[in-house]
Amino acid sequence: MSASPFDLANEAGYRAWREAKLAAYPRSVDELVVPLADPRRLSPAELAALASACARANMAIYSAPQVPAADKSIPRELGRQLGLTHLEGNYLADEDGLSSITPAGDEASVRGEYIPYTHKPINWHTDGYYNALDRRILGMTLHCAQDAESGGENALLDHEIAYIQLRDADPAYVAALMQPDAMTIPARMDEDNVARPEQSGPVFAVDPGQGFLYMRYTARTRSIVWKDDALTQAAVKALADILATSEYILTARLRPGIGLVCNNVLHTRSAFSDAPGRRRLLYRGRYYDRLRFDLDQAPARAA
């Protein structure tokens, strides 16, 4: 794709795209907040506002604190209106395919083995980074039903910005992280032997059909194998440095009725503390689809 700004040989196209991307990128997460009267029934104006935010940063924060926050139909119906229909039902998800991200108790010890279901912080990652390439996670939703007593903030960074900063540092770093064996996730074993096979793939990749950039990444240091050559190792370090210092990182504290829709951007979660009667609960949806804003929304509310 010679016309793609993600083609390392297309320097002029990259420079033009880069300039526009950085000029439009928000400097505060508040610029991405879109109030919604009812996320289950978007108006044309609300849809346009969500589209505008996602065009700038591959994500939007919707705010509907007036609706019943614990209603799981909110993120499900909102996602459907945005083209998110192919939901990944991983084995820890609820029966409807959404995952209830909340600290696991003794009655849910299997979930408690995984950091998202604890009070611990989660480092930079994209969701589903361990999936096979034919099951790549392109879209994601997070809906807050209950926030924590303290903590639990999310840091967010558009993966296109991470690409820009890495390419500006050295285009060879991007080339290294586009190798098909740049990052390998070892097989996950359970009592029945292999629960998930070893999975290798690139960090950055360009969809051959639609030309969009997507990313699979984790900053974790356990259960991950990076390609053992000097350039890849240098690229991994450079990317980690970007994620530690980037001026483009946005931080959000999701509160009841507030959520995130995104094209699987990079994100973190800080540690948090609950209180009696106040247990942090978010509904997470992982999709094989990217966000779309060109669907027929009828019937919808008037703007």
Secondary structure in CASP SS format (residue, H / E / C, confidence):
PFRMAT SS
TARGET T0000
AUTHOR 0000-0000-0000
METHOD secondary structure of the structure
MODEL  1
M C 1.00
S C 1.00
A C 1.00
S C 1.00
P C 1.00
F C 1.00
D C 1.00
L C 1.00
A C 1.00
N C 1.00
E H 1.00
A H 1.00
G H 1.00
Y H 1.00
R H 1.00
A H 1.00
W H 1.00
R H 1.00
E H 1.00
A H 1.00
K H 1.00
L H 1.00
A H 1.00
A H 1.00
Y C 1.00
P C 1.00
R C 1.00
S C 1.00
V H 1.00
D H 1.00
E H 1.00
L H 1.00
V E 1.00
V E 1.00
P E 1.00
L C 1.00
A C 1.00
D C 1.00
P C 1.00
R C 1.00
R C 1.00
L C 1.00
S C 1.00
P H 1.00
A H 1.00
E H 1.00
L H 1.00
A H 1.00
A H 1.00
L H 1.00
A H 1.00
S H 1.00
A H 1.00
C H 1.00
A H 1.00
R H 1.00
A H 1.00
N C 1.00
M E 1.00
A E 1.00
I E 1.00
Y E 1.00
S E 1.00
A C 1.00
P C 1.00
Q C 1.00
V C 1.00
P C 1.00
A C 1.00
A C 1.00
D C 1.00
K C 1.00
S H 1.00
I H 1.00
P H 1.00
R H 1.00
E H 1.00
L H 1.00
G H 1.00
R H 1.00
Q H 1.00
L C 1.00
G C 1.00
L C 1.00
T C 1.00
H C 1.00
L E 1.00
E C 1.00
G C 1.00
N C 1.00
Y C 1.00
L C 1.00
A C 1.00
D C 1.00
E C 1.00
D C 1.00
G C 1.00
L C 1.00
S E 1.00
S E 1.00
I E 1.00
T C 1.00
P C 1.00
A C 1.00
G C 1.00
D H 1.00
E H 1.00
A H 1.00
S H 1.00
V H 1.00
R H 1.00
G H 1.00
E C 1.00
Y C 1.00
I H 1.00
P H 1.00
Y H 1.00
T C 1.00
H C 1.00
K C 1.00
P C 1.00
I E 1.00
N E 1.00
W E 1.00
H E 1.00
T C 1.00
D C 1.00
G C 1.00
Y C 1.00
Y C 1.00
N C 1.00
A C 1.00
L H 1.00
D H 1.00
R H 1.00
R C 1.00
I C 1.00
L C 1.00
G E 1.00
M E 1.00
T E 1.00
L E 1.00
H E 1.00
C E 1.00
A E 1.00
Q E 1.00
D C 1.00
A C 1.00
E C 1.00
S E 1.00
G E 1.00
G C 1.00
E C 1.00
N E 1.00
A E 1.00
L E 1.00
L E 1.00
D C 1.00
H H 1.00
E H 1.00
I H 1.00
A H 1.00
Y H 1.00
I H 1.00
Q H 1.00
L H 1.00
R H 1.00
D H 1.00
A H 1.00
D C 1.00
P H 1.00
A H 1.00
Y H 1.00
V H 1.00
A H 1.00
A H 1.00
L H 1.00
M C 1.00
Q C 1.00
P C 1.00
D C 1.00
A C 1.00
M E 1.00
T E 1.00
I E 1.00
P C 1.00
A C 1.00
R E 1.00
M E 1.00
D E 1.00
E C 1.00
D C 1.00
N E 1.00
V E 1.00
A E 1.00
R E 1.00
P C 1.00
E C 1.00
Q E 1.00
S E 1.00
G E 1.00
P C 1.00
V C 1.00
F E 1.00
A E 1.00
V E 1.00
D C 1.00
P C 1.00
G C 1.00
Q C 1.00
G C 1.00
F C 1.00
L E 1.00
Y E 1.00
M E 1.00
R C 1.00
Y C 1.00
T E 1.00
A C 1.00
R C 1.00
T C 1.00
R C 1.00
S C 1.00
I C 1.00
V E 1.00
W E 1.00
K C 1.00
D C 1.00
D C 1.00
A H 1.00
L H 1.00
T H 1.00
Q H 1.00
A H 1.00
A H 1.00
V H 1.00
K H 1.00
A H 1.00
L H 1.00
A H 1.00
D H 1.00
I H 1.00
L H 1.00
A H 1.00
T H 1.00
S C 1.00
E C 1.00
Y C 1.00
I C 1.00
L E 1.00
T E 1.00
A E 1.00
R C 1.00
L C 1.00
R C 1.00
P C 1.00
G C 1.00
I E 1.00
G E 1.00
L E 1.00
V E 1.00
C E 1.00
N C 1.00
N C 1.00
V C 1.00
L E 1.00
H E 1.00
T E 1.00
R E 1.00
S C 1.00
A C 1.00
F E 1.00
S E 1.00
D C 1.00
A E 1.00
P C 1.00
G C 1.00
R E 1.00
R C 1.00
R C 1.00
L E 1.00
L E 1.00
Y E 1.00
R E 1.00
G E 1.00
R E 1.00
Y E 1.00
Y C 1.00
D C 1.00
R C 1.00
L C 1.00
R C 1.00
F C 1.00
D C 1.00
L C 1.00
D C 1.00
Q C 1.00
A C 1.00
P C 1.00
A C 1.00
R C 1.00
A C 1.00
A C 1.00
END
